[in-house]
């Protein structure tokens, strides 16, 4: 059997989930992502003016670095995360996956694949159960929840085309020297 991971840089399949709980400003993590990776802008709990200012900064960096971007809530200049006509959509079960596909999402973020600090106590799905949630739907599946580059490489064979994280990508950025 061919090694599907031999020439794959898992960072090109990564999606950064921005969140106020991130250990650092999301800018360093964005600058560590290679072109083709993605970002889902959330920061829902920030005051409206602060959220909009941070979003404009994130959107500018994403455009300069050729990153895919989606945004939760009504923010101009980026397709949505969830809602009507989304680019990305969360799926914790088959019903949500079908709803995301019907809404026209291109990417389903299936979670939680593994235990995660973001959702303590949530029962992880595991790789095979998570992949089954979106199986047969006309969307790309992104694994979310306790993900790392190594875990993504192990999950590719069950159908995941990408992976998303907060902590793993924030830590990767702190280890990367940015010029």
SULVENGI-V399596 format. One record per pair of residues at least 24 apart in sequence whose C-alpha atoms are under 10 Angstrom apart, sorted by sequence separation. I is the first residue (numbers start at 0). J is the second residue. D is the distance in Angstrom with one decimal. If there is no record, write none. Layout:
# SULVENGI-V399596
I & J & D
I & J & D
This chain:
# SULVENGI-V399596
10 & 34 & 9.3
11 & 35 & 5.7
12 & 36 & 5.5
13 & 37 & 6.3
14 & 38 & 5.0
15 & 39 & 6.2
16 & 40 & 6.4
17 & 41 & 5.6
18 & 42 & 5.0
19 & 43 & 8.2
37 & 61 & 8.0
50 & 74 & 9.4
51 & 75 & 9.2
80 & 104 & 8.4
109 & 133 & 7.9
126 & 150 & 9.4
130 & 154 & 8.8
134 & 158 & 8.0
147 & 171 & 9.7
8 & 33 & 9.5
10 & 35 & 9.0
11 & 36 & 4.8
12 & 37 & 7.8
13 & 38 & 8.3
14 & 39 & 6.9
15 & 40 & 8.2
16 & 41 & 7.2
17 & 42 & 6.5
18 & 43 & 8.0
19 & 44 & 7.4
36 & 61 & 9.3
79 & 104 & 8.9
107 & 132 & 9.7
108 & 133 & 9.5
126 & 151 & 9.6
129 & 154 & 10.0
130 & 155 & 9.7
133 & 158 & 9.2
134 & 159 & 9.9
10 & 36 & 6.8
11 & 37 & 8.4
16 & 42 & 9.4
17 & 43 & 9.8
18 & 44 & 8.9
19 & 45 & 7.8
35 & 61 & 9.9
78 & 104 & 9.7
80 & 106 & 9.5
81 & 107 & 9.5
107 & 133 & 7.6
118 & 144 & 8.4
130 & 156 & 9.9
131 & 157 & 8.6
133 & 159 & 9.6
9 & 36 & 9.4
10 & 37 & 9.7
18 & 45 & 9.8
26 & 53 & 9.4
30 & 57 & 9.9
34 & 61 & 8.8
43 & 70 & 9.8
80 & 107 & 9.7
117 & 144 & 8.0
118 & 145 & 9.8
126 & 153 & 9.0
127 & 154 & 8.4
130 & 157 & 6.3
131 & 158 & 8.8
25 & 53 & 9.2
29 & 57 & 7.8
34 & 62 & 9.6
36 & 64 & 9.2
37 & 65 & 8.7
38 & 66 & 7.0
39 & 67 & 8.5
40 & 68 & 7.4
41 & 69 & 8.8
42 & 70 & 9.3
43 & 71 & 7.5
80 & 108 & 9.8
115 & 143 & 9.1
116 & 144 & 8.5
117 & 145 & 8.8
126 & 154 & 6.3
129 & 157 & 9.2
130 & 158 & 6.2
24 & 53 & 9.5
32 & 61 & 9.3
34 & 63 & 9.2
35 & 64 & 8.4
36 & 65 & 8.0
37 & 66 & 5.0
38 & 67 & 6.2
39 & 68 & 5.8
40 & 69 & 6.2
41 & 70 & 6.1
42 & 71 & 8.3
43 & 72 & 7.7
107 & 136 & 9.7
113 & 142 & 9.2
114 & 143 & 9.9
115 & 144 & 5.3
116 & 145 & 7.6
125 & 154 & 9.7
126 & 155 & 9.4
127 & 156 & 9.7
128 & 157 & 9.6
129 & 158 & 9.6
130 & 159 & 6.8
26 & 56 & 8.1
30 & 60 & 7.5
34 & 64 & 5.7
35 & 65 & 6.2
36 & 66 & 5.3
37 & 67 & 4.3
38 & 68 & 4.9
39 & 69 & 4.9
40 & 70 & 4.6
41 & 71 & 5.3
42 & 72 & 9.6
107 & 137 & 10.0
112 & 142 & 6.4
113 & 143 & 7.9
114 & 144 & 6.3
115 & 145 & 4.7
126 & 156 & 9.8
127 & 157 & 6.4
129 & 159 & 9.2
25 & 56 & 9.8
26 & 57 & 6.8
29 & 60 & 7.2
30 & 61 & 8.4
33 & 64 & 7.2
34 & 65 & 4.9
35 & 66 & 5.2
36 & 67 & 6.3
37 & 68 & 5.6
38 & 69 & 6.5
39 & 70 & 5.6
40 & 71 & 6.2
41 & 72 & 7.8
106 & 137 & 9.3
107 & 138 & 6.6
108 & 139 & 8.7
109 & 140 & 6.8
110 & 141 & 8.7
111 & 142 & 7.8
112 & 143 & 6.0
113 & 144 & 5.3
114 & 145 & 5.5
115 & 146 & 8.4
126 & 157 & 7.2
127 & 158 & 8.9
25 & 57 & 7.8
29 & 61 & 7.2
32 & 64 & 8.1
33 & 65 & 8.1
34 & 66 & 5.4
35 & 67 & 6.5
36 & 68 & 8.9
37 & 69 & 8.1
38 & 70 & 8.4
39 & 71 & 7.4
40 & 72 & 9.2
92 & 124 & 9.5
105 & 137 & 7.9
106 & 138 & 5.5
107 & 139 & 6.2
108 & 140 & 6.2
109 & 141 & 6.1
110 & 142 & 6.4
111 & 143 & 5.7
112 & 144 & 5.2
113 & 145 & 4.9
114 & 146 & 9.0
126 & 158 & 9.3
127 & 159 & 10.0
30 & 63 & 9.7
31 & 64 & 9.6
32 & 65 & 9.6
33 & 66 & 7.6
34 & 67 & 8.5
91 & 124 & 8.8
100 & 133 & 9.0
104 & 137 & 9.1
105 & 138 & 5.1
106 & 139 & 4.8
107 & 140 & 4.9
108 & 141 & 4.7
109 & 142 & 5.3
110 & 143 & 4.9
111 & 144 & 4.3
112 & 145 & 6.8
113 & 146 & 7.0
126 & 159 & 9.0
26 & 60 & 7.7
30 & 64 & 7.5
32 & 66 & 7.9
40 & 74 & 9.6
99 & 133 & 9.8
103 & 137 & 9.2
104 & 138 & 6.9
105 & 139 & 6.2
106 & 140 & 5.7
107 & 141 & 5.9
108 & 142 & 5.9
109 & 143 & 5.8
110 & 144 & 5.5
111 & 145 & 7.3
112 & 146 & 7.6
26 & 61 & 9.5
29 & 64 & 8.4
97 & 132 & 8.8
101 & 136 & 9.5
103 & 138 & 8.6
104 & 139 & 8.9
105 & 140 & 8.7
106 & 141 & 6.7
107 & 142 & 8.4
108 & 143 & 6.1
109 & 144 & 8.3
110 & 145 & 9.1
111 & 146 & 9.1
30 & 66 & 9.9
92 & 128 & 9.6
93 & 129 & 9.3
96 & 132 & 6.6
97 & 133 & 7.6
100 & 136 & 6.8
101 & 137 & 9.5
107 & 143 & 9.7
108 & 144 & 9.4
110 & 146 & 9.9
29 & 66 & 8.6
40 & 77 & 9.4
92 & 129 & 8.2
95 & 132 & 8.8
96 & 133 & 5.8
99 & 136 & 9.6
100 & 137 & 6.8
113 & 150 & 9.5
39 & 77 & 9.8
91 & 129 & 8.2
93 & 131 & 8.1
94 & 132 & 8.4
95 & 133 & 9.2
96 & 134 & 9.3
100 & 138 & 6.5
112 & 150 & 10.0
39 & 78 & 9.8
40 & 79 & 9.2
41 & 80 & 8.5
90 & 129 & 9.3
92 & 131 & 9.3
93 & 132 & 4.7
94 & 133 & 9.5
97 & 136 & 7.4
99 & 138 & 8.8
100 & 139 & 9.8
17 & 57 & 9.5
39 & 79 & 8.8
40 & 80 & 8.2
92 & 132 & 5.8
93 & 133 & 6.6
96 & 136 & 8.1
97 & 137 & 9.7
39 & 80 & 7.0
91 & 132 & 7.9
92 & 133 & 8.5
93 & 134 & 9.1
97 & 138 & 9.9
90 & 132 & 7.8
91 & 133 & 9.9
96 & 138 & 9.2
112 & 154 & 9.9
90 & 133 & 8.2
96 & 140 & 9.6
39 & 86 & 9.6
117 & 164 & 9.9
39 & 87 & 7.9
117 & 165 & 8.6
38 & 87 & 9.9
39 & 88 & 9.9
115 & 164 & 9.6
116 & 165 & 9.6
117 & 166 & 9.1
90 & 140 & 9.5
109 & 159 & 9.3
115 & 165 & 9.8
116 & 166 & 8.6
87 & 138 & 9.6
90 & 141 & 9.8
108 & 159 & 9.8
115 & 166 & 9.3
14 & 66 & 9.1
87 & 139 & 9.5
88 & 140 & 9.9
89 & 141 & 9.5
91 & 143 & 9.9
107 & 159 & 9.9
14 & 67 & 8.5
15 & 68 & 9.4
16 & 69 & 9.9
17 & 70 & 9.6
87 & 140 & 9.7
88 & 141 & 9.9
90 & 143 & 9.7
108 & 161 & 9.0
109 & 162 & 9.2
110 & 163 & 9.6
14 & 68 & 8.9
16 & 70 & 9.9
87 & 141 & 9.4
89 & 143 & 9.3
106 & 160 & 9.2
107 & 161 & 9.9
108 & 162 & 8.1
109 & 163 & 9.4
11 & 66 & 9.5
106 & 161 & 9.2
108 & 163 & 7.6
14 & 108 & 9.5
21 & 117 & 9.9
20 & 117 & 8.4
18 & 117 & 9.7
37 & 161 & 9.6
39 & 163 & 9.0
36 & 161 & 9.0
37 & 162 & 9.7
38 & 163 & 8.6
39 & 164 & 9.9
36 & 162 & 9.7
37 & 163 & 8.6
38 & 164 & 9.7
14 & 141 & 8.3
16 & 143 & 9.3
36 & 163 & 9.7
13 & 141 & 8.6
14 & 142 & 9.5
12 & 141 & 8.6
13 & 142 & 9.5
14 & 143 & 9.0
13 & 146 & 9.8
13 & 147 & 9.3
13 & 148 & 8.1
12 & 148 & 9.1
32 & 168 & 8.4
10 & 147 & 9.6
28 & 165 & 9.2
31 & 168 & 8.3
9 & 147 & 9.0
10 & 148 & 7.0
13 & 151 & 9.1
28 & 166 & 9.9
31 & 169 & 9.0
9 & 148 & 5.5
12 & 151 & 8.9
28 & 167 & 9.7
29 & 168 & 8.7
32 & 171 & 9.3
8 & 148 & 8.7
9 & 149 & 8.0
25 & 165 & 9.3
28 & 168 & 6.2
29 & 169 & 8.9
31 & 171 & 7.5
32 & 172 & 8.2
9 & 150 & 9.7
10 & 151 & 9.8
27 & 168 & 9.7
28 & 169 & 5.3
31 & 172 & 5.3
9 & 151 & 7.2
27 & 169 & 7.8
28 & 170 & 8.1
30 & 172 & 7.7
31 & 173 & 8.8
9 & 152 & 7.0
22 & 165 & 9.0
23 & 166 & 9.9
25 & 168 & 9.5
26 & 169 & 9.6
27 & 170 & 10.0
28 & 171 & 7.4
29 & 172 & 7.9
31 & 174 & 9.4
8 & 152 & 9.3
21 & 165 & 6.6
22 & 166 & 7.8
25 & 169 & 7.5
27 & 171 & 9.5
28 & 172 & 4.7
31 & 175 & 6.7
7 & 152 & 8.6
20 & 165 & 8.7
21 & 166 & 7.0
24 & 169 & 8.9
27 & 172 & 5.9
28 & 173 & 7.6
30 & 175 & 9.4
31 & 176 & 8.5
20 & 166 & 9.3
23 & 169 & 7.2
26 & 172 & 9.3
27 & 173 & 7.4
30 & 176 & 9.9
31 & 177 & 7.2
4 & 151 & 9.9
5 & 152 & 9.8
12 & 159 & 9.8
13 & 160 & 9.4
14 & 161 & 7.5
15 & 162 & 8.8
16 & 163 & 6.6
17 & 164 & 8.7
18 & 165 & 7.4
21 & 168 & 9.8
22 & 169 & 7.1
23 & 170 & 9.3
25 & 172 & 9.3
28 & 175 & 9.1
30 & 177 & 7.3
4 & 152 & 6.4
12 & 160 & 7.0
13 & 161 & 5.8
14 & 162 & 6.1
15 & 163 & 5.7
16 & 164 & 5.7
17 & 165 & 6.6
21 & 169 & 7.2
22 & 170 & 8.6
27 & 175 & 9.0
30 & 178 & 9.5
3 & 152 & 8.6
4 & 153 & 8.8
12 & 161 & 4.5
13 & 162 & 5.1
14 & 163 & 4.3
15 & 164 & 5.5
16 & 165 & 5.3
17 & 166 & 9.9
21 & 170 & 9.9
23 & 172 & 9.6
27 & 176 & 9.6
28 & 177 & 9.9
3 & 153 & 10.0
11 & 161 & 8.4
12 & 162 & 6.3
13 & 163 & 5.5
14 & 164 & 6.6
15 & 165 & 6.0
16 & 166 & 9.1
23 & 173 & 8.9
27 & 177 & 7.9
4 & 155 & 8.5
9 & 160 & 9.9
10 & 161 & 9.0
11 & 162 & 9.6
12 & 163 & 8.4
13 & 164 & 7.7
14 & 165 & 8.7
15 & 166 & 9.1
22 & 173 & 10.0
3 & 155 & 8.2
4 & 156 & 9.7
9 & 161 & 7.9
10 & 162 & 8.8
15 & 167 & 9.0
16 & 168 & 8.8
17 & 169 & 9.5
3 & 156 & 8.2
9 & 162 & 8.3
10 & 163 & 9.9
15 & 168 & 6.5
16 & 169 & 9.7
14 & 168 & 8.5
15 & 169 & 8.4
13 & 168 & 8.3
10 & 168 & 8.9
10 & 171 & 9.8
